[in-house]
Amino acid sequence: MPGSFKTEAVVLRSIRYGEADRVVHLYSATRGRIGAIAKGSRRPKSRFGGRLEPFFRLNLVLYEGRGELFTVTGASTLDGHARLRSNGPALGAAGRACDAVLRLLDSGEPNPAAYNLLCNYLGLLDADPAVTSAPGAALAFRLKLALAAGFSPELASCASCGEGEHLAAFSGAAGGVVCASCEGGGFPLSEEAHRYMVDALARPLSEAPAVGQRVAAQADRAVTETLEHHAHVRLRAAA
Ligand SMILES: [Zn+2]
């Protein structure tokens, strides 16, 4: 049914379209992934100003017509994340976070956990760019996003046979840690990397554990391979 509705949303990507328009990919609180066109938004005096850019959290009024794209008819800023925008590492981390949401969450169903996680991470990047753009928090975001999307790796016991001891490897195909007898298709996972992933999932994002490069690389590979095998998406390296 054609009509207008309001929702809060984060701009994931913004693409120039035609003479003066813009197509925005949004992650919304109430409708999940949304694509919308903002007509005339690239004109100097557009009422949308510069707010239809990545990482803006907005209150939107959208018109749902018969086409695939909604039309933006109103937009006000909830948070523009200005500090994040002026910090290179934070900008990179925010870009990778939005890219991961784009690839992993393509449904029009609302996912409040994923939406709140994205808003929380962008807020943290804005408040404390140095800490939160570090691999510890970036990977914790990715693990929590995988969990919110329903693809969290199995970390408590062997993903192949259920064994609780000697978990020294990780298998993306099995979807989690694997024991010594099942490690065939996996790669070695250090105790630190295993503990980091468990801690990162258990703690709030603002208290994500810090990680060194070796642990970060293993944890990143574990999440990336799990998502490749089970969600069929390939993400850019997290950090
Ligand atoms: Zn096993």
Boltz pocket constraint, residues with backbone or C-beta under 6 A from the ligand:
constraints:
  - pocket:
      binder: B
      contacts: [[A, 158], [A, 159], [A, 160], [A, 161], [A, 162], [A, 163], [A, 178], [A, 179], [A, 180], [A, 181], [A, 182]]
      max_distance: 6.0
